[in-house]
Amino acid sequence: DDRDDISIGQKRNEMLQRCSGDYVAMIDDDDQITDDYFEQIKKGIDLVVDAVCIKREFYVDGQKKLTIAHGLKNPYSENCKKALAGHFCPVKLELAKKAGYGDFGRNEDSNHIERISEYIKTAYYIKDSIYIQNFENKLKEYDRHKIADELTPKPKV
């Protein structure tokens, strides 16, 4: 939805209300998923967990800059940045609707991450990166995301 008259939070809430099925993940139109994304996600969904936690990679002009492992307690052993499950991690639809998105004009995703983390009790972790964000000639946008991720609430251990 490319309308400029409503916030990203409103758009995401409208999409949630239109969703059916058991799980939902939001893949932004300027991001990429790997060829085995759905195969990997299905493994977690088959276990009927609250969330399927993924790894995502940031690239700037084709060069890998950062890997982020999303989850609850982040059992990943690799040396990468860790953060709570985000909108790109499939979660049970009922939990996503319960958490919803704020209507702030910015930082709706960070707010959603904080809210949904209260409801997620079980998770399946995918060890490989399956979600890619490539910022070509958008270094400022990459820096904004990096800062936002650093401000994302850390999981409670």
Secondary structure, 3 states (H helix, E strand, C coil): CCCCCCCHHHHHHHHHHHCCCCEECCCCCCEEECCCHHHHHHHHHHCCCCEEEEEEEEEECCEEEEEEEEECCCCCCCCCEEEECCCCCCEEHHHHHHHCCCCCCCCHHHHHHHHHCCCCCCEEEEEEEEEEEEECCCHHHHHHHHHHHHHCCCCCC
